Amino acid sequence: MNLENTQVQMRKGILEYCILHIISRGEVYASDMLDELTAAKMIVVEGTLYPLLTRLKNAGLLEYKWVESKSGPPRKYYKLTEEGTTFLSGLSETWEDLVHSTQMIQTKPIS
C-alpha cells in the first residue's frame, strides 16, 4: 500500500469542506483560495479547484460575480448562497463528529 496515495485521498475527501469554509468568510477570488489551500499543505492545482467550484455553483451552494481588475481581465469572486451556508453547517457538524470519533479511536488504551 502506498502512503502517499492514501494521504492524497484523505486530502481530497475534505477539500470541498475546506473550500466552502474559505468562501464562508466573504467574497474570495480563486487564486486566493489556491494560495490558502497551498499554505495549509492541501496541495491543490487549478485543474482540481475550478471544476469543484463549478460543481458547487451548479449545486446552488455558491455564486459568483465578476469584478473589474486594474491589472488585467475581470476577476470572478465567489460567495456562499444561503443554501451553501446551511450545507457548510451540516458539514461542520459531521467534521466535528469525525474528529471526535477519530480521537476516541486514537487514544483508546491498548488492551
Helices and strands as residue ranges (DSSP letters): H 3-24, E 28-29, H 30-39, H 46-58, E 62-69, E 72-80, H 82-107
